[in-house]
Amino acid sequence: MTAFAAFTNERRRVARRNERRGDMQTTVPYSPHSGHAKSDDPAIWGTRPEAAVRAAEIIDGQGRGIGIELGYLGGDIYPVEIDFGRGMQLWIRGGRR
């Protein structure tokens, strides 16, 4: 069991695809349902199985897969996004909820 197995059926997953923007390659999140995803909009996230289906549809040979959006977890916890794509990047979104 992995550390994130408990989130498999929670709506916290997005598909991710590498895309070029100018001279840089970046990881772009996609909603499992349609269009782009946002790390601060849980209404468009999906479950791991939903994100896996979407990732298979959008992967274009540039790589990537599935991402987990931790978002608001309750209590006095800050929403965060962790991206392991190019080293570990940690983004704190907004303030307390």
N, C-alpha and C positions, 0 to 999 in steps of 0.2 A: 504494500500500500504506500502510495506517495503522499507527500505532505498536503497536496491539493486534492486528493481523492474525495474528501468530504464535500468538495464544491462541484462534483461531477454533474449533479442534477439541479444545482442552483443556477439561476440566470446571471452568471458572472463571466461568461466566455465570449470572445470575439475571434474572428478569423483575422490573420495578419498576412500581409504580402509585402515583399520588398519592392520598392519603386524608386525610380530616379527622379530627383528634383534638382534641376541644374546639374552641378558637378557632383552632387552627393547622392548616395543611396540611403533611403530611409525606410522604416517599417510603417506601413499604413494599416490602421485597424479597419475592418469591415464588419458590419452587423451580420449575424447569422441569417437575418431575414431579408435584407436588401440594403444597398447603399453603404456609406461609410459609418463607422462607429465612433463614439466619443467616450473618452475615459470618465467623463462626468455625467453620462446620460444612461443610467441603468435600464431605462425603458426599451432600449434597442439592443441590449445584450441578450445572449441565449445560453442554453446549456452546452456542456462539452460535446455531446453528440450532434447538436445543431451546428455548432461552430466547426466541427470536423467535416460535415457535409459541405458547408460554405467554403471552407479552406480548399477542399478538393476541386471546387468549381472555379476558384479565382487564382490558384497557383499557376504561374506562367513561366516556370523555369528559372525564376529569379530567387526562389526559396521562400521560406517562412512556414507558417502553420497556424497554431492556435495560441491565443493569449488569454490570460486571466486578469480580470479587472477586480481588484479587491474592494474598491469603493467603500461606502459607509457600512461598517460592520456592527453598529450599535454602540450604545454607551457614549463614552467620551473619546472616540477614536477618529483620527484624521483619515480622509480618503486618500489612497495612494495608488500609483501605478508602478509596477516594476517591469522593466524591459531588459531582458537578458541578451538582446540582439547584438549590440556592439559593446561588450562589457556590460556591467550592470549600471543601469540608469534608474534613479529613484526620483519620482516626481510627487511632490505633495500638492494636492489640488484643494484650493480654497482653505477655509478654516474649519473650526469645529462645527459639528452639526448638533 
